[in-house]
Amino acid sequence: MARPLRIEYSGAYYHVINRGNAGENIFIDKLDREKFLEYLAKGVE
């Protein structure tokens, strides 16, 4: 069964979380993490 649609509206705050399978790291190194944060910031714009 599909989950209900997410309610979105302008100016809302959203909680974003990333987890690897079985608690594994999701970033290879510091540069990898920084690149992810850069993409995330662009998505916010």
C-alpha positions as CSV (number, residue, x, y, z in Angstrom):
1,M,0.0,0.0,0.0
2,A,1.3,3.4,-0.9
3,R,1.8,6.1,1.8
4,P,-0.5,9.1,1.8
5,L,0.7,12.2,-0.2
6,R,3.0,14.6,1.7
7,I,1.4,17.9,2.5
8,E,3.8,20.7,1.2
9,Y,3.5,24.4,1.6
10,S,5.7,27.5,1.1
11,G,7.8,28.5,4.1
12,A,7.4,25.1,5.8
13,Y,10.2,23.4,7.7
14,Y,11.2,19.8,6.7
15,H,13.3,17.3,8.5
16,V,15.8,15.6,6.2
17,I,17.6,12.5,7.3
18,N,20.0,10.1,5.5
19,R,20.9,6.7,6.8
20,G,22.9,3.9,5.3
21,N,21.8,0.3,5.4
22,A,22.6,-1.3,8.8
23,G,24.1,1.9,10.1
24,E,26.8,2.1,7.4
25,N,28.4,5.4,6.4
26,I,26.7,7.1,3.4
27,F,29.6,9.4,2.6
28,I,32.9,8.1,1.3
29,D,34.9,11.1,2.7
30,K,34.6,14.7,3.8
31,L,34.5,16.0,0.2
32,D,31.7,13.5,-0.6
33,R,29.7,14.9,2.3
34,E,30.4,18.5,1.3
35,K,29.2,17.9,-2.2
36,F,26.0,16.4,-0.9
37,L,25.4,19.5,1.3
38,E,26.0,21.7,-1.8
39,Y,23.3,19.8,-3.8
40,L,20.9,19.9,-0.8
41,A,21.4,23.7,-0.6
42,K,20.7,24.1,-4.3
43,G,17.5,22.0,-3.9
44,V,16.3,24.4,-1.1
45,E,16.6,27.4,-3.5
